[in-house]
Amino acid sequence: MPTTPTTPTPPEPSRSERSPGDDALIRTFLLGLAEGLTASAESTDRIRAEIIDIARAYGVDEVDVVVLPTIALVQTGEGETGRVSLTSVRASFRFDQIAAMADLARSARAAEIDPADGIRRLNEIGAMPPRRHWFMRTMGHGLLTAGLALLLAPSWQAAVVGFGLGVVIGVAKLTRSQTLSLILPVAASFVCAVIVFLLAPVVEIGDPLRVLIAPLATFLPGALLTTGVRELAAGQMVAGSSRLGAGIVQLALLALGILAAGTVVGIGEDEYVPREVQHTLPWWVAGIGLVLYGVGVYLHFAAPGRSYGWVILGLVVAYGAQQLGALILGPQVSGFIGALVVTPFVLWVEDLPRGGVPSQIAFLPAFWVLVPGAAGLIGVTEGAVEESAGVDDVAAAFATVMSIALGVFIGSATYRFLRRSAAGIAEFHVDLPSVLGPSENSVLSRIADAAPRPRRRDPED
């Protein structure tokens, strides 16, 4: 019977046989991934490890990556065959873009997507329109501010004022002009401070400075400062120092806007000192504040639908751990306890096989609840009018940032250690000796059969 000849499948090209065009394509894909992960607010040490893992998945072993907050470089090959590509990073992704980047990186780690298709997908993510209408995003910023106001300055008047200011800032943040976005923090702090200082004598809003923190929360560089400290601890000196410098400058700009507003309104120095809230709301109002804040984050940052429950749960974990830490150990270390508990939680959520969300989506809202930049803004503002109070508050703010960064660092290290240990236990396997392998005979009979038998004596001996 004649058989049809079959054409053998050609072997895949080895790494040495890969064409320069393929190397350039993979290098461009890796560079785009580094740029997208940087725009997703990932730390530089995690981005570098991620890109190296992806490169090895595509068969590129000779690779080096340098990631800074505003630039990324990828080198493939060594010696005369080495090539370097670089790009500047200016974008800042929304939560829906962060989720899309996480899905793409997950596919790239398993080499499930062609580099050319990956580059096209990167361009699609960069041009992705917001999932929410501009009106919903603006209302989301108002709800976000109202929820934070209930947590920072618990009064219904503060929540109403915060919602109004949040809507104003939400509209201003819709601008896409690079120039306007640079001056937006100063302009926002000035406008909000003028309104709050004018309302403070006639409306019982509590502490004016804490009411100001709510609409300015998304401008506070708390995450920037903490990430910088974390990168310094990880040995990323250039990235950590630049983030710390940028965070301090942003705090100074926000304080400058508040001081300029105080000069225009004509308030005294005592107005900058935090006041004790005379009338506080019941403890359960904090739950309402967390829900409003979570809804606002979900709408304003265009978060994916599956992330809402995790965002709310992350807020509860962070806020609950912070309050418990303040009750047991004192307010000085409450931020450390909150960060130490919420960091393993968000990393665990990210690693869930189904239904998980990127750690940034669950961590950034929870981190803003810890408000590390709030004390810093108050301290810098006071420092401009009263030297002793400003020094004390700036020192306290720095200690708060350091404690939260330490909590994030220890929490992430602990989670990775436990995860590797659990994976090692799951993969633990001992092969049974062949004598104990499956058989219809009993174990004792197999041992007896396998044992060496004494040599029979020959009768002639």
N, C-alpha and C positions, 0 to 999 in steps of 0.2 A: 504494500500500500504506500503510494508516494506521500511524502510529507512536505508541507510548505516550509521553505527555509525562513527562519526568523532572523531579523536583523538585531544583533546584540546592541544593548543600550550603551551608548558611549559613556565612559567614566567622567565624573565631574572633574573639572579642572582643579588641580592642586593649588595651594597658595602661591607656589613659585610660578605657576602657569597663568595666574590671574593677570589680565591685561591692565595697563596703567589706567585705562578708562574706568574699569571696575573699581580700582582702588580710589580713584577720584570720586566716583559716585558714592561709595561707602563713606569716604571721608566727609563729603558734603552732608550726607544723611546724619552722621554722628555729630557734626557741627550744628546742624539744625536742631537735633535733639537737645544738645547742651544749651542752645539759646532758648528753646522752649521751656526746659526745666528751670532755667534761671528766671525766666518771666513768670514761672509758677511759684516763685518765692521759696524754692528749695535751697538748702545750704550748699555751699560749694563742695564740701567733702563728700556729701551724698551724691551730688551730680557727677563728680569725677569717678566714684566707684560704679555708678550706674552706666556711664558711657564705656568704661573699660569692660564691664561684663557684656554689654551689647556688642562691642567690637569683637570680643572673643567668640560670641555666638555666631558671628558672620565669618569666622575664620581669620580674623586679623589679630595676631598676637603682638606684633610690634606696634604698639599704640601708646601715646602719652597725651594727657589732657591737662590743660591749665584753665581754670574757671575763676573769674573774678566777678564782682557784682555787675559790671557793665561791659565785660568782654569775655570771649571764650576762644580758646585755641585748641586745635586737634592736630596731632602729628601721627602719621602712619608711616611705617618703614623706618629703617635705620641707615645711617651713613649716607652714601650717595643716592640711595633709593628713597630716602626720607623726604616727605612732603608735609608742609604745614599749611593749615587753613585757619583763618580767624574771622571773627565777626563781632560787631558791637551789639550790645543788648540794651534796648530802650523800652521795650514793651513791658506791660504789666497785665497779666491775664486775669480775667474774671473766673469765677468758680466753675462755670460750664466749660471754659477752655482748659482749666486745670484738669478737670475730669477727663476731657478728651485726650490731653497729653498723657495722662496716666495710662489710659487704654492703649495708646500708641506705643508707649515705652514697654508695656507688658507684652505686646505682640513682638516688639523688637528683641526683647530679651530671649524669646524663644525662636528668633529668626523666622517668624511666620509671615513676614511682609517683605516684599521686594524693596530694596533701597529706593528705586525710582518711585514706586507707589508710596513709600514712606515720605519722600520729599513732597510729593503732591499733597499728601495728607497733612503735612506740616503747614503748607501754604493755606489749606482749607481751614485749619484751626486758627491760624493767625487772622484770617479774614472772616471768621465766624461772627455773625450778627448776634446781639444779645437775645437770650431766650425770653426775656421779659420786655414788655412795652415800657417806654420811657416814663410813662405816668406811674406804672406799678413800681418801677425802680425808685422813683422819687418818693412815693408813699412808703416804700420799704425803708428808705433812709430815715423818714420821719418816725416810723415805728421803732426802728433800731435805737434812735436817740431817746424816744420816750421810755423804752425799756431800761436803758442805761441810767436815765435820770431817776427812775424809781429805785435803782440799786445804789446810786451814789448820793443822791439828795432826796431821800424818800418823802415826797409830798406830791399830792395830785397837781398842785399849781406848777411844781417843777416839771412834772411829766407833760403837762399841756404846753408850757413854754418850750420845753425840749422838743416836742413834736413839731411845733411851728418852726423853730430854728433848723431842725433836721430837714424839713421840706425845703427850706430856702437853700441850705447847703446841697441837698440832693439835686436841685435844679442846676446849681452852679457846677456841680461835678459832671454834668452831661456834656460840657464843652470838650472838644477834641483838639483844641489849640495847645501846642506844646508851650508857647510863651505864657498863656493864661494859666496853664496848670502849674507853672513854676511859682507864680505869685498868689495862687489860690489859697494856700494855707494862711498867709499873712492877711489877705483880704477877708477870709472867712472868720478868723479870730477877731479881727477888728470889728466887723459887722455884728457878730454875735455878742461881743463884749459891750458894744454900745447899747444894744437892745437890753441885755441883762442888767447893766448898771442903771439904765433908766427905769427898768421895771422893779428893781430891788426895793426902792423906798415905798412903793405903793402896793406891791404884791408879795405875799409871804412865800417866797421861793426857797428859803433856807440859805445855805451857803452859796453866794454868787459864783465863786470860782468852781465849785463842784458842779453847778448847773452848766457852766461853760464847758466842762470836760465832755459832757454827753454829745453835743453836736460836733465837737472837734475830735471825737474818739478815733475816727478813721484816718485822721491826720497825725495822731500821736505815733511817734516812732518807737513804741515799746517793743514790738516784734523786731524792728531793725536793730535796736540796741542789744536785745537778748540774743539774736542770731549772731551779731558781731562778737559778743562775749563767748558764745558757744564755738564759733569758728576759731577764735584765739586759743581756746582750750584744746581744739583739735589740731593746732599747729598751722592753721591758715592765717598767717600774720597779716598779709596784705589785705585780704578780704575782710578779716575781722576789724582791722584798724580803720579801713575806709568806711565800713558800716557804722562803727562807733562815731567817727567824725561827722558823717552825714546825719546821724540821729541827733547828735548834740546841736548841730546847726539848725535842724528843723525845730527842735524844742525852743531854741533862741528866737527863731522867726515867729513861732506861735506866741511866745511871751511878748515879743515886740508889738504884735498886733493888739494884744490885750492892754499893754501899757499905753500905746497910742490912743486907744479908745478911752482909757481912764483920763488921759490928759485933755481930750476933747470934751468929755462930759464934765470934768472938773471934780473928780472924787478925791478923797483924802487917802493917806497912806494906809490907814486902818482898814480900808475896803479890800485890800489885797490879802489880808490875813484871813485864813479859813475860820468860819464861824461854826459854833455848835448848833445843830438843828434842834429847835425848841420843841416842835411837834413832829413826832415820828409816827409812821404807819405801822400796822400789825406786821408780824414777821412773815405771814403768808403772802404779803404783797410782793415780796422778792420773787415768788414763783410766777406771779403775773408779769413782773419785769423780765424774767428770763424768757417766758413764752413770747412776749412782744419783741424782745431783742432777737430771738431765734427766727421769728417770722420776718422781721425786717432784714436780717442777714440773708435769708432765703430769697427774698424778693429783690433786694438792692444789688446783690452780687450775682444774680441769675444762677443760683445753685441748681444742680440737677435734682429732679424730683425725688430720687431715692436717698438723697443726702439729708433731707429735712429731719427725719427721726434721729439720725446720728448726730446732727448738729445740736439738737435739743438735748440729747443724752450727754454729749460732751460738755455742754454748758452746765448741766446739773452736776456732773462729776467734778468739774473744775471749781465751781462756786461752792459746792458742798464741802470739798476737801479744803478749800481756802478758809471757809468759816469754821470748820472743825479744827484746823491748825491754829487759827486765831484764838479759839476757845481753850485749847489745851496748852499750846506752847507760846501764845502771844502773837500780836499782829506783825511783829518784825519778821517772823519766819512763815507767815501764812501763805505768801506767794510761793515760797519754796515747796511747801506741802502740796499746794494746788498743782504746780507744774510737775512735781514728782509723781502724782497720781494720774493726771490727765494724759501725760506723754505716753506711757505704755498703753493706755486705753485707745488713743487715736492710732497708734502703730498697729495694735491688734485689729482694729476696724479696717485699716488699709490692707491687711494680709488676709482678710476673709475671702474665701474662694468665690462666694456669691454675695452680692449685695453690699460689698465694702466700698468705701469712698477713699480718695487720696487723703493722706494725713493733714495736708494743708487746709482742706475744706473743713475738717472737724476741729483742727487745732487753732487756726487763726481766730475764729469767733470766741472760742473758749479762752484764748490768750488775752483778748481784749477785755474780757470780763475781769481778769486779774489786774488790769489797769496799771501796768508798771510805769507807763509814761505820765499818768495823772499826777502823781506826787512830784515828778520831775518838772512838769509844767508849772505847778504851783510854786515849787521851790525857786525856779528861775525867775518867775514873776516877782516873788517876794524879794529875791536877791537884788533886784534893781532899785528897790525902795528902802529896804532894811537889811543891812549887811549880815547881821548875826542870824536872823531868821532864815535868810536865803542860804547861808552856808550850811546850817543845820538841815534844812529841807533838801538841798541838793545832795548832801551826804546820805541822807535817808533814802532818797530816790536811787542813788547809785547802789546802795546796799540792797534795795529791793530788786533792782535789775540783776545784780550779781546773784542773789538768792534764787530768782526765777530761772536764770540761765543755768545755774548749778542743778536745779531740779530737773530741767529739761535734759541736761547732759547725763545725769545719773539715771533718770527714768529711761532714756533711750538705750543707754548701755546695758541696763538691767534687762530690758525687754529683749534685746538682741542676744544676750547671754542665755536667757531662759529659752528663747526660741531655738538657738543652736543646740542646747542641751536636750530639748524635747525632740528635735529632729534626730539627734544621735540615738536617743532611746527608741524612737520609732523604727530606725533602721538597724537596730541591734539584732543580730542573727548569728546563731551558732549552728554550723553544719554537724549533724550527727555522724559519728564514725560509721563506716560501711557495715560494721558488724551489728550496729543498732538500727540500720535502715529498715524500711517497711518490709515485712515478710509474714507469711502465714505461720511460721514457726515461732515458738516462744523465744523471749530474749535469752533465757538461760540455755536453751538448746543451741541457739546461734553462737553464744559465747563458747559453749563446749565444742561446737564444730570448728570454730575459728582458732581454738587453742592448739598449740603445737603438740602433736602426739609423740610419745616416746618410740624410738626406733625398735621394731620387733627384733628379738635376738634370733639369729639363724640357728636352727638345731645343730647344724654342722659345726658351729663355733664352740 
